[in-house]
Amino acid sequence: RAIARRDQEQVARWQLVRDRVGQAELREDLIHFADLVAAFLCSDAYQHLIQAISAIPKDMLDMTEIYRNGPDRTHRLLTDYLAVVAKQRLLQCAEPKAGAELLMESFSALHT
C-alpha cells in the first residue's frame, strides 16, 4: 500500500490547467504531460507498483481506490485541460472526456 500511495502522490502532482493557454503552451503542456506519463509507465516505480498490487491478497485489494487515484484521476485532469483549451478555441474538441480517453489510450499504446 505504501508503494501504491507514493505512486498515486506522484500522479497527483501532475498539473495541466493554467489560467491562460496559448498555442505554444498547448503543445508544450501536452508533450510534457505525455512525457510524464511515459516516464512513469516505464519507471522502476511503476514496475514495483504492479508487483506490489499483484502481491496483495485479492480479498484485501481495493481496485476502486487504485483506479480512482491513478487512471481515473489522470483522465479527469486531461479532460479538464481539454475542456479549457477547447473553450479558448485552441483545439477542436467537442467531447473533452472522449478526447482524454483517446489520448490516454495513445499513451498506453506507446508504453507497450
Secondary structure per residue as TSV (DSSP state, phi and psi in degrees):
chain	resnum	aa	ss	phi	psi
A	1	R	-	360.0	-34.4
A	2	A	H	-63.9	-39.9
A	3	I	H	-65.1	-45.8
A	4	A	H	-61.1	-43.0
A	5	R	H	-63.9	-42.2
A	6	R	H	-61.9	-44.7
A	7	D	H	-69.8	-33.2
A	8	Q	H	-65.4	-36.5
A	9	E	H	-66.6	-35.5
A	10	Q	H	-63.2	-45.1
A	11	V	H	-63.9	-37.7
A	12	A	H	-63.5	-23.5
A	13	R	T	-80.3	-13.1
A	14	W	-	-66.2	130.7
A	15	Q	-	-128.6	145.5
A	16	L	-	-131.2	-45.2
A	17	V	-	-71.7	127.8
A	18	R	-	-117.1	169.2
A	19	D	S	-64.3	-44.1
A	20	R	S	-140.5	132.5
A	21	V	-	-121.5	136.0
A	22	G	-	-107.8	177.7
A	23	Q	H	-58.1	-42.2
A	24	A	H	-65.2	-42.3
A	25	E	H	-66.9	-36.6
A	26	L	H	-56.9	-52.7
A	27	R	H	-61.7	-46.5
A	28	E	H	-59.5	-46.0
A	29	D	H	-62.0	-46.9
A	30	L	H	-67.5	-38.5
A	31	I	H	-65.5	-44.3
A	32	H	H	-61.7	-44.0
A	33	F	H	-63.0	-44.8
A	34	A	H	-61.2	-40.5
A	35	D	H	-62.6	-42.8
A	36	L	H	-62.4	-45.2
A	37	V	H	-63.6	-47.4
A	38	A	H	-61.6	-43.6
A	39	A	H	-61.1	-41.4
A	40	F	H	-65.6	-46.6
A	41	L	H	-66.0	-24.9
A	42	C	T	-98.0	3.3
A	43	S	S	-86.4	159.8
A	44	D	H	-62.9	-34.7
A	45	A	H	-59.6	-40.8
A	46	Y	H	-66.1	-43.2
A	47	Q	H	-60.9	-40.9
A	48	H	H	-66.0	-37.8
A	49	L	H	-61.1	-47.4
A	50	I	H	-62.5	-42.3
A	51	Q	H	-63.3	-42.2
A	52	A	H	-64.9	-43.0
A	53	I	H	-62.8	-41.9
A	54	S	H	-70.1	-19.9
A	55	A	H	-85.4	-14.5
A	56	I	S	-77.3	131.0
A	57	P	-	-56.8	137.9
A	58	K	G	-53.6	-36.6
A	59	D	G	-73.0	-13.4
A	60	M	G	-105.0	-3.3
A	61	L	-	-85.9	124.1
A	62	D	-	-104.8	84.8
A	63	M	H	-64.9	-28.3
A	64	T	H	-61.7	-45.4
A	65	E	H	-66.2	-42.8
A	66	I	H	-61.2	-45.0
A	67	Y	H	-65.2	-45.9
A	68	R	H	-61.8	-38.3
A	69	N	H	-90.8	-5.7
A	70	G	T	-116.2	-95.4
A	71	P	H	-59.9	-40.4
A	72	D	H	-68.0	-41.2
A	73	R	H	-63.7	-41.7
A	74	T	H	-62.8	-41.7
A	75	H	H	-62.9	-44.1
A	76	R	H	-63.2	-42.6
A	77	L	H	-59.8	-46.6
A	78	L	H	-68.5	-38.9
A	79	T	H	-60.2	-47.0
A	80	D	H	-60.7	-42.6
A	81	Y	H	-63.7	-47.2
A	82	L	H	-61.8	-36.0
A	83	A	H	-64.0	-41.9
A	84	V	H	-63.6	-49.3
A	85	V	H	-71.5	-28.4
A	86	A	H	-69.5	-40.2
A	87	K	H	-63.4	-33.6
A	88	Q	T	-82.9	2.4
A	89	R	T	61.6	33.1
A	90	L	S	-92.7	-14.2
A	91	L	S	-152.0	137.6
A	92	Q	-	-87.2	109.8
A	93	C	-	-149.4	87.2
A	94	A	S	-67.0	-27.4
A	95	E	-	-128.0	84.7
A	96	P	H	-55.6	-36.1
A	97	K	H	-64.1	-44.6
A	98	A	H	-68.9	-37.5
A	99	G	H	-63.6	-40.7
A	100	A	H	-64.8	-40.8
A	101	E	H	-60.9	-44.3
A	102	L	H	-62.8	-44.3
A	103	L	H	-62.5	-41.7
A	104	M	H	-65.9	-37.9
A	105	E	H	-62.9	-37.8
A	106	S	H	-64.8	-42.1
A	107	F	H	-60.1	-44.5
A	108	S	H	-64.7	-38.3
A	109	A	H	-64.5	-35.6
A	110	L	H	-67.1	-29.7
A	111	H	H	-74.7	-34.0
A	112	T	-	-84.0	360.0
